Amino acid sequence: MNEKVKEALERLEEGLVALLDTEQWKRYLRFQSQFHSYSFHNTLLIFLQKPNATMVAGFHRWKAMGRLVRKGERGISILAPMFHTKPEDEVLSELALHESEGETGTKSIEWTP
């Protein structure tokens, strides 16, 4: 596992323990209401790193909005989704396998690449 991901997960664990305090939980809920498009985990990571944040965006998004990022500024770490695209022939092979095994509940077909 990547070192940055490990650090983020450790921060999450520590943050979850801190949220057991009722006042901290209330502060988090107020904070989370501003970032409803982010996942629970990412909102918690933002809250732990920058509790007074009012807006979060990547470098290029800030630039597109006409904002400047000061030299030397550090970004806020969040867990980004990672997508993997399968080659077309692999997808077709899996489709044929599932259909020939009758998993779709429809007719069985045979396909060989």
PyMOL CGO cylinders between C-alpha atoms (Angstrom):
from pymol import cmd
from pymol.cgo import CYLINDER

trace = [
    CYLINDER, 0.00, 0.00, 0.00, 1.20, 3.49, -0.88, 0.3, 1, 1, 1, 1, 1, 1,
    CYLINDER, 1.20, 3.49, -0.88, 2.74, 5.49, 2.01, 0.3, 1, 1, 1, 1, 1, 1,
    CYLINDER, 2.74, 5.49, 2.01, 0.40, 8.45, 1.45, 0.3, 1, 1, 1, 1, 1, 1,
    CYLINDER, 0.40, 8.45, 1.45, -2.63, 6.16, 1.56, 0.3, 1, 1, 1, 1, 1, 1,
    CYLINDER, -2.63, 6.16, 1.56, -1.38, 4.62, 4.82, 0.3, 1, 1, 1, 1, 1, 1,
    CYLINDER, -1.38, 4.62, 4.82, -0.99, 8.09, 6.33, 0.3, 1, 1, 1, 1, 1, 1,
    CYLINDER, -0.99, 8.09, 6.33, -4.50, 9.07, 5.21, 0.3, 1, 1, 1, 1, 1, 1,
    CYLINDER, -4.50, 9.07, 5.21, -5.98, 5.90, 6.72, 0.3, 1, 1, 1, 1, 1, 1,
    CYLINDER, -5.98, 5.90, 6.72, -4.14, 6.52, 9.99, 0.3, 1, 1, 1, 1, 1, 1,
    CYLINDER, -4.14, 6.52, 9.99, -5.53, 10.07, 10.06, 0.3, 1, 1, 1, 1, 1, 1,
    CYLINDER, -5.53, 10.07, 10.06, -9.00, 8.65, 9.49, 0.3, 1, 1, 1, 1, 1, 1,
    CYLINDER, -9.00, 8.65, 9.49, -8.63, 6.22, 12.37, 0.3, 1, 1, 1, 1, 1, 1,
    CYLINDER, -8.63, 6.22, 12.37, -7.46, 8.99, 14.73, 0.3, 1, 1, 1, 1, 1, 1,
    CYLINDER, -7.46, 8.99, 14.73, -10.26, 11.25, 13.53, 0.3, 1, 1, 1, 1, 1, 1,
    CYLINDER, -10.26, 11.25, 13.53, -12.92, 8.63, 14.15, 0.3, 1, 1, 1, 1, 1, 1,
    CYLINDER, -12.92, 8.63, 14.15, -11.72, 8.28, 17.74, 0.3, 1, 1, 1, 1, 1, 1,
    CYLINDER, -11.72, 8.28, 17.74, -11.87, 12.08, 18.15, 0.3, 1, 1, 1, 1, 1, 1,
    CYLINDER, -11.87, 12.08, 18.15, -15.46, 12.14, 16.83, 0.3, 1, 1, 1, 1, 1, 1,
    CYLINDER, -15.46, 12.14, 16.83, -16.61, 10.11, 19.82, 0.3, 1, 1, 1, 1, 1, 1,
    CYLINDER, -16.61, 10.11, 19.82, -16.63, 13.40, 21.72, 0.3, 1, 1, 1, 1, 1, 1,
    CYLINDER, -16.63, 13.40, 21.72, -20.12, 14.93, 21.36, 0.3, 1, 1, 1, 1, 1, 1,
    CYLINDER, -20.12, 14.93, 21.36, -18.89, 18.49, 20.73, 0.3, 1, 1, 1, 1, 1, 1,
    CYLINDER, -18.89, 18.49, 20.73, -16.42, 17.32, 18.09, 0.3, 1, 1, 1, 1, 1, 1,
    CYLINDER, -16.42, 17.32, 18.09, -19.22, 15.33, 16.43, 0.3, 1, 1, 1, 1, 1, 1,
    CYLINDER, -19.22, 15.33, 16.43, -21.42, 18.46, 16.27, 0.3, 1, 1, 1, 1, 1, 1,
    CYLINDER, -21.42, 18.46, 16.27, -18.56, 20.47, 14.77, 0.3, 1, 1, 1, 1, 1, 1,
    CYLINDER, -18.56, 20.47, 14.77, -17.97, 17.75, 12.19, 0.3, 1, 1, 1, 1, 1, 1,
    CYLINDER, -17.97, 17.75, 12.19, -21.67, 17.62, 11.22, 0.3, 1, 1, 1, 1, 1, 1,
    CYLINDER, -21.67, 17.62, 11.22, -21.75, 21.39, 10.70, 0.3, 1, 1, 1, 1, 1, 1,
    CYLINDER, -21.75, 21.39, 10.70, -18.57, 21.09, 8.61, 0.3, 1, 1, 1, 1, 1, 1,
    CYLINDER, -18.57, 21.09, 8.61, -19.91, 18.13, 6.63, 0.3, 1, 1, 1, 1, 1, 1,
    CYLINDER, -19.91, 18.13, 6.63, -23.03, 20.06, 5.63, 0.3, 1, 1, 1, 1, 1, 1,
    CYLINDER, -23.03, 20.06, 5.63, -20.78, 22.29, 3.49, 0.3, 1, 1, 1, 1, 1, 1,
    CYLINDER, -20.78, 22.29, 3.49, -19.14, 19.34, 1.70, 0.3, 1, 1, 1, 1, 1, 1,
    CYLINDER, -19.14, 19.34, 1.70, -22.12, 17.09, 0.96, 0.3, 1, 1, 1, 1, 1, 1,
    CYLINDER, -22.12, 17.09, 0.96, -20.69, 15.98, -2.40, 0.3, 1, 1, 1, 1, 1, 1,
    CYLINDER, -20.69, 15.98, -2.40, -17.66, 14.35, -0.72, 0.3, 1, 1, 1, 1, 1, 1,
    CYLINDER, -17.66, 14.35, -0.72, -17.69, 10.91, 0.91, 0.3, 1, 1, 1, 1, 1, 1,
    CYLINDER, -17.69, 10.91, 0.91, -17.73, 10.54, 4.69, 0.3, 1, 1, 1, 1, 1, 1,
    CYLINDER, -17.73, 10.54, 4.69, -14.07, 9.53, 4.68, 0.3, 1, 1, 1, 1, 1, 1,
    CYLINDER, -14.07, 9.53, 4.68, -12.90, 12.41, 2.49, 0.3, 1, 1, 1, 1, 1, 1,
    CYLINDER, -12.90, 12.41, 2.49, -14.96, 14.95, 4.45, 0.3, 1, 1, 1, 1, 1, 1,
    CYLINDER, -14.96, 14.95, 4.45, -13.40, 13.66, 7.65, 0.3, 1, 1, 1, 1, 1, 1,
    CYLINDER, -13.40, 13.66, 7.65, -9.90, 13.91, 6.12, 0.3, 1, 1, 1, 1, 1, 1,
    CYLINDER, -9.90, 13.91, 6.12, -10.58, 17.51, 5.06, 0.3, 1, 1, 1, 1, 1, 1,
    CYLINDER, -10.58, 17.51, 5.06, -11.97, 18.33, 8.52, 0.3, 1, 1, 1, 1, 1, 1,
    CYLINDER, -11.97, 18.33, 8.52, -8.92, 16.87, 10.26, 0.3, 1, 1, 1, 1, 1, 1,
    CYLINDER, -8.92, 16.87, 10.26, -6.43, 18.72, 8.05, 0.3, 1, 1, 1, 1, 1, 1,
    CYLINDER, -6.43, 18.72, 8.05, -8.22, 22.06, 7.67, 0.3, 1, 1, 1, 1, 1, 1,
    CYLINDER, -8.22, 22.06, 7.67, -11.22, 22.42, 10.03, 0.3, 1, 1, 1, 1, 1, 1,
    CYLINDER, -11.22, 22.42, 10.03, -11.87, 26.00, 8.86, 0.3, 1, 1, 1, 1, 1, 1,
    CYLINDER, -11.87, 26.00, 8.86, -12.04, 25.10, 5.14, 0.3, 1, 1, 1, 1, 1, 1,
    CYLINDER, -12.04, 25.10, 5.14, -15.01, 26.59, 3.30, 0.3, 1, 1, 1, 1, 1, 1,
    CYLINDER, -15.01, 26.59, 3.30, -14.19, 25.37, -0.21, 0.3, 1, 1, 1, 1, 1, 1,
    CYLINDER, -14.19, 25.37, -0.21, -12.00, 22.59, -1.55, 0.3, 1, 1, 1, 1, 1, 1,
    CYLINDER, -12.00, 22.59, -1.55, -10.68, 22.29, -5.11, 0.3, 1, 1, 1, 1, 1, 1,
    CYLINDER, -10.68, 22.29, -5.11, -7.66, 21.03, -7.01, 0.3, 1, 1, 1, 1, 1, 1,
    CYLINDER, -7.66, 21.03, -7.01, -4.94, 23.29, -8.34, 0.3, 1, 1, 1, 1, 1, 1,
    CYLINDER, -4.94, 23.29, -8.34, -6.36, 23.51, -11.87, 0.3, 1, 1, 1, 1, 1, 1,
    CYLINDER, -6.36, 23.51, -11.87, -9.89, 24.17, -10.57, 0.3, 1, 1, 1, 1, 1, 1,
    CYLINDER, -9.89, 24.17, -10.57, -8.62, 27.09, -8.43, 0.3, 1, 1, 1, 1, 1, 1,
    CYLINDER, -8.62, 27.09, -8.43, -6.80, 28.41, -11.50, 0.3, 1, 1, 1, 1, 1, 1,
    CYLINDER, -6.80, 28.41, -11.50, -9.95, 28.12, -13.65, 0.3, 1, 1, 1, 1, 1, 1,
    CYLINDER, -9.95, 28.12, -13.65, -11.88, 30.11, -11.03, 0.3, 1, 1, 1, 1, 1, 1,
    CYLINDER, -11.88, 30.11, -11.03, -9.31, 32.90, -11.25, 0.3, 1, 1, 1, 1, 1, 1,
    CYLINDER, -9.31, 32.90, -11.25, -7.78, 32.12, -7.86, 0.3, 1, 1, 1, 1, 1, 1,
    CYLINDER, -7.78, 32.12, -7.86, -4.07, 31.94, -7.15, 0.3, 1, 1, 1, 1, 1, 1,
    CYLINDER, -4.07, 31.94, -7.15, -2.35, 29.23, -5.17, 0.3, 1, 1, 1, 1, 1, 1,
    CYLINDER, -2.35, 29.23, -5.17, 0.57, 30.57, -3.18, 0.3, 1, 1, 1, 1, 1, 1,
    CYLINDER, 0.57, 30.57, -3.18, 3.95, 29.06, -3.95, 0.3, 1, 1, 1, 1, 1, 1,
    CYLINDER, 3.95, 29.06, -3.95, 4.80, 26.40, -1.38, 0.3, 1, 1, 1, 1, 1, 1,
    CYLINDER, 4.80, 26.40, -1.38, 1.18, 25.76, -0.35, 0.3, 1, 1, 1, 1, 1, 1,
    CYLINDER, 1.18, 25.76, -0.35, 0.42, 22.16, 0.53, 0.3, 1, 1, 1, 1, 1, 1,
    CYLINDER, 0.42, 22.16, 0.53, -2.70, 20.41, -0.68, 0.3, 1, 1, 1, 1, 1, 1,
    CYLINDER, -2.70, 20.41, -0.68, -5.24, 18.58, 1.45, 0.3, 1, 1, 1, 1, 1, 1,
    CYLINDER, -5.24, 18.58, 1.45, -4.94, 14.80, 1.12, 0.3, 1, 1, 1, 1, 1, 1,
    CYLINDER, -4.94, 14.80, 1.12, -8.08, 12.88, 0.23, 0.3, 1, 1, 1, 1, 1, 1,
    CYLINDER, -8.08, 12.88, 0.23, -8.71, 9.37, -1.02, 0.3, 1, 1, 1, 1, 1, 1,
    CYLINDER, -8.71, 9.37, -1.02, -9.37, 9.61, -4.76, 0.3, 1, 1, 1, 1, 1, 1,
    CYLINDER, -9.37, 9.61, -4.76, -11.30, 6.92, -6.60, 0.3, 1, 1, 1, 1, 1, 1,
    CYLINDER, -11.30, 6.92, -6.60, -9.15, 4.85, -8.93, 0.3, 1, 1, 1, 1, 1, 1,
    CYLINDER, -9.15, 4.85, -8.93, -10.67, 3.48, -12.10, 0.3, 1, 1, 1, 1, 1, 1,
    CYLINDER, -10.67, 3.48, -12.10, -9.25, 0.65, -14.15, 0.3, 1, 1, 1, 1, 1, 1,
    CYLINDER, -9.25, 0.65, -14.15, -10.30, 0.09, -17.75, 0.3, 1, 1, 1, 1, 1, 1,
    CYLINDER, -10.30, 0.09, -17.75, -10.25, -3.46, -18.99, 0.3, 1, 1, 1, 1, 1, 1,
    CYLINDER, -10.25, -3.46, -18.99, -9.24, -4.20, -22.56, 0.3, 1, 1, 1, 1, 1, 1,
    CYLINDER, -9.24, -4.20, -22.56, -12.27, -4.83, -24.81, 0.3, 1, 1, 1, 1, 1, 1,
    CYLINDER, -12.27, -4.83, -24.81, -11.35, -8.45, -25.52, 0.3, 1, 1, 1, 1, 1, 1,
    CYLINDER, -11.35, -8.45, -25.52, -11.18, -9.19, -21.76, 0.3, 1, 1, 1, 1, 1, 1,
    CYLINDER, -11.18, -9.19, -21.76, -14.65, -7.70, -21.23, 0.3, 1, 1, 1, 1, 1, 1,
    CYLINDER, -14.65, -7.70, -21.23, -16.10, -9.70, -24.12, 0.3, 1, 1, 1, 1, 1, 1,
    CYLINDER, -16.10, -9.70, -24.12, -14.50, -12.91, -22.82, 0.3, 1, 1, 1, 1, 1, 1,
    CYLINDER, -14.50, -12.91, -22.82, -16.03, -12.38, -19.37, 0.3, 1, 1, 1, 1, 1, 1,
    CYLINDER, -16.03, -12.38, -19.37, -19.42, -11.60, -20.91, 0.3, 1, 1, 1, 1, 1, 1,
    CYLINDER, -19.42, -11.60, -20.91, -19.34, -14.80, -22.94, 0.3, 1, 1, 1, 1, 1, 1,
    CYLINDER, -19.34, -14.80, -22.94, -18.27, -16.82, -19.91, 0.3, 1, 1, 1, 1, 1, 1,
    CYLINDER, -18.27, -16.82, -19.91, -21.11, -15.50, -17.73, 0.3, 1, 1, 1, 1, 1, 1,
    CYLINDER, -21.11, -15.50, -17.73, -23.72, -16.00, -20.43, 0.3, 1, 1, 1, 1, 1, 1,
    CYLINDER, -23.72, -16.00, -20.43, -22.58, -19.55, -21.20, 0.3, 1, 1, 1, 1, 1, 1,
    CYLINDER, -22.58, -19.55, -21.20, -22.81, -20.38, -17.49, 0.3, 1, 1, 1, 1, 1, 1,
    CYLINDER, -22.81, -20.38, -17.49, -26.41, -19.15, -17.46, 0.3, 1, 1, 1, 1, 1, 1,
    CYLINDER, -26.41, -19.15, -17.46, -25.77, -16.40, -14.90, 0.3, 1, 1, 1, 1, 1, 1,
    CYLINDER, -25.77, -16.40, -14.90, -27.86, -13.85, -16.77, 0.3, 1, 1, 1, 1, 1, 1,
    CYLINDER, -27.86, -13.85, -16.77, -31.06, -15.87, -16.61, 0.3, 1, 1, 1, 1, 1, 1,
    CYLINDER, -31.06, -15.87, -16.61, -31.40, -15.63, -20.40, 0.3, 1, 1, 1, 1, 1, 1,
    CYLINDER, -31.40, -15.63, -20.40, -30.32, -17.80, -23.29, 0.3, 1, 1, 1, 1, 1, 1,
    CYLINDER, -30.32, -17.80, -23.29, -26.81, -19.29, -23.31, 0.3, 1, 1, 1, 1, 1, 1,
    CYLINDER, -26.81, -19.29, -23.31, -24.45, -18.26, -26.06, 0.3, 1, 1, 1, 1, 1, 1,
    CYLINDER, -24.45, -18.26, -26.06, -20.96, -19.32, -26.96, 0.3, 1, 1, 1, 1, 1, 1,
    CYLINDER, -20.96, -19.32, -26.96, -18.30, -16.83, -28.02, 0.3, 1, 1, 1, 1, 1, 1,
    CYLINDER, -18.30, -16.83, -28.02, -14.62, -17.34, -28.61, 0.3, 1, 1, 1, 1, 1, 1,
    CYLINDER, -14.62, -17.34, -28.61, -12.21, -14.46, -29.28, 0.3, 1, 1, 1, 1, 1, 1,
]
cmd.load_cgo(trace, "trace")
